[in-house]
Amino acid sequence: MKVFTIVLLAVLLLAPVTFYSNQQRFALAQDVDEDAVVEEDISDYGEAGSDEEGEENVTEEMGDDGEAGALIGSHDDIVTFVTFPNNKDLDFPAGSIVTAFIGVHNKGAEPFIISGVDGSIRHPLDYSQAFQNFTPSHYELPLEPDSEITLEYLFRPADRFEPSEFGLKIDVHFHTQDENVFINPVFNQTVSILDAESTFEAKDYFIYVILAAVALFVFMYKRGQDQGESTAATKAALAKADTALVRQAGTTNTTAAEDSFIADHIRHKGAAKSKSKKQAKK
């Protein structure tokens, strides 16, 4: 029983460690204000969204005074890069907030104004099919020549995505003072959408398993004590019973011996009296 208890406790203590190590591959999104997450425009899963229509809408939104600027394309003087601090392995749990830090460097001599950033989830083999479009995030930040700016962009993949590979497309929008609009790609790669994260965190599981192991240990220890006391009481009772039997046997033997002695004494006494009478008659 003791060996079984030790093995069971070892399994309970090692199980949360294994579970927690496996959970490390799921990058948890950092705590952020829910209001800071961009709104989502989710198209029907599996149906293609209009990429041209999306660019047209973005162009109209980025223009000032309600006038759409002229969309030219990308600009060679703008260099972009992106990092996902909480999802460096490019695994994004469905329904969880993803934080992207986008760096924009102006290596030219002309100033620009960063209008915003937009992103979308697309078919991994056909990027013209948009499964989920994120509403653009607006900044309107100046970017002077030979300067750099870092933008924070938050988005959330829909929780109804099945675990699979998808394309993630992120673009930065900027324009010049004469309203020439440019769109430079920031990220255009395949990512993994994972199952939605459970609200039951690994640390909670670890705590509950530890508490269960402690409770089991206390229960087994208490049970062992009770069994020990019961065994001791049983042994004492058996010993007492054995002593009583020995005493009873001794008493019985003594009584029998005394009865035999008395009977012999009476017979001898009777025989002696009879002999005396015979001698007197003679």
N, C-alpha and C positions, 0 to 999 in steps of 0.2 A: 504493500500500500504506500509506503514511504517513497519507494522508487517511482511508482506511478505518479505520485503527487509532484515530485521534483521534475519529471519529464513534462508533465502537463503545464507546470508553471514556466518552464523554459520555453515551451512552444508559445504560450500566451505572451511572454515578454519579447520573443523574437519576431512574432507575427507583425506587430505594428512597425517595427524597424524596416522589414521588407516592404510592407505596404507603403511606408513613407518614402523610401528610396525610389519605388516605382512611380510615385506621384511626382517626383522631381522633373520628369520630362514634360509635365503639363505646366507651362509657365502661367502663373496667376497674374491677372491684370492688377495693377496698383489701384489703390483706393482713389477715386476721383469724384468730383462733383457730377451728379447725374445730369445737371443742366448744361454741362460743358460738352456732353456727347452730341455729335451731329445727328440731326434727324435722318431717318432712313426712308428711302423710297424703294420698297421691295417689289420687284416684278414677280410674276408667277414663275415658280421654280421650274426650270426646263424650257421656258419660253424666252426667245431672244428679245432683248431690249434694243432700242434704236440708238446706236452710238452717235450718229450724225445729229439726231434730235437733241441728245444730251449736250453735245458741244454747242449747238445753236442756242440752247437755253442758258448755258453757262456764259456764253459770249454776251448775251443780252443782259444778264444779271451783273456782269463785271463792268459794264459801261457806266459812266457818270451821267447825271441829268436825264436818265431814261433813254439815252441814245446808245445804240449798240456800236462797239468799236469794230474795227476791221481785223478779223482773225487772220494773222499771217502764218503762224506755225510756231516752231521752236526757234530759240535764239541761241547762237553759238557762244555769246558772251556770258551766258548764265549756266553755271555748273551746279547740279543738285546731287544730294546724297541723303539717305534715310537710314535710320536705325530703329529697331523695335526693342526697347530695353527689357521688356518683360516677356518677349517672344523671340529670342535670338535664334531659335531653331526653326522659326517660321511655322510653328504649330499654333493655330488659333482656335481656342474652344468656342463652339457655337454659342451665341448669346452672351458672351463676355466682352467687356470693353477692351479694346486694343489701343495702346498708345504708340504713336509714331512721332519721332523727332526728325524734322526735315531741315536739312541745311541747304541754304541757297547762297551761292557766291557769285558776285558780279565782278568778272575779271576784265570787263570793258571800260570804256571812258564815258558811257552814256548812263544817266540815272534811270532807274525803273521804279515802279510802284507794284508791290506784291498785292495782287487782288485777293487771292484765296487759294484753297486747295480742295480738290474733290477726289473721290475714290469710288471704286466699284468692284464687285465680285463677278468674275466672268468665267466662261467656259475655258477649260485649260488648253483646248486644241483650237478653239475658234473665239478669239477675243472680241468679235463683233457681237457675240451673245452675252448680254449683261443679265446676270441672275439677280443682282442686288446693286442698286445705285445709292450712294450716300450724297445727301444734299451738300453742296459746297460750303466750306467754312471760309468766312470773309475776314480779311485782315486790313487791307489798304495801308500797308506799311512801306515807307520809302526805302529803297535800296540804292545807296550811293555807289559810284564807281569804286572798284577795288575794295569792296566791303562784303561782309557776310552777315547773314541773319539766320536764326534758328526758329522754326515754327513748330508748335505742338498741334498735332492732328489726332483726334480721337474718333474712333468708329467702332461699330459693333456688328459682327457677322450675325445674320439671322439665326435664331435658335432652332429653326426647322430644317437647317441644312443637315444632310446625312454625312457621316464621316467620309471624306474623300479628298481628292486633289482638285483645287480650283485655281483660277488665275486671279491675281490681285493687281489692280491697276490704280496707281496714284499719280495725279498730275498737279503741277503748280501753275497757277495763272498769274500773269503780270502784264503790265502795259506801260507804254511810254506816256509822256505828257501830251502828245498829240493823239492819244487814244488808239495807238496801234497795239492790238492784243496778241500776246504770245502764250503758248502752252508748252511747257517743257515736261517730259516724263520724269517722274521721280522713282517710281517702282513699277516694274512690269514683269512679274515672275509668277511661278507656280508656288502655291502655299498649301498647307494641309489644314483642313477644317476638322476639328475633333468633336467628339461627343460633348454635349453641354455639361459644364462642370456641376458637380453636386454641391449643394449648400453644406453638406456634412464634410468638414475639412479633415485632413489627415491628422492634425494635432488633436482634434476632438476624439477621433478614433483611438489614438494613442492613449489619451487620458482615460477613456472608458475601459480600454483593455487593461491598463495598469490597475485601475480600481477593481475591476473584476478579478484580476489575479490576486490582489491583496485580500479581497473578500473571500476568495476560494482558499487562500492560505490560512486565513483566520478560521474559516469553517473546518478545514481539515485538521488544524492544530487543536481546536476545541473538541472536535470529534475524537481525536487521538487521546486527549486528556480524559474525556468521558469514558472511552473504552478502557483506558488504563485503570481508572478508578473502579469501573465495573469489574474488571478482571481481578483487581486486588480484593474487592469486596467478595467476589465469588471464591477466591482462594481462601480468604479468611473464614468464610462460611463453611467451606469444605473442611478446612483444618479443624474448626470448632466441632463440626459433625464427627470427624474422625476421632477427636479427643473424647467426645461424649460416648462414642461406640466403644472405645478402648476402656473408658471408665466403667461403662455398663458391663462390658465383658469381664473386667476384673472383679466387679461387684458380684456378678453372677457366679464366677468361679469361686470367690471367697465364700459366698453363701452356701454353695454346694458342698464345699469342703467342711464348713462348720456343721451342716446338717449330717454329713457322713460321720463326723467325729462324735456328734451327740448320739447318733444311732448306735455307733459302736460302743460308746460309753454305757448306754442303757443296756445293751446286750451283755456286755461284760459284767455290769452290776447285777443284772438279773441272774446270770450264770453263777456269780459268786454267792448270791443269796440261796439259790437252789442247792449248791454244794454244802453250804453251812447247815441247812436243814437236814440234809442226808446224814451229815456227820453227827448231828445232835440225836437223831433217831437211833443211831447205832449205839 
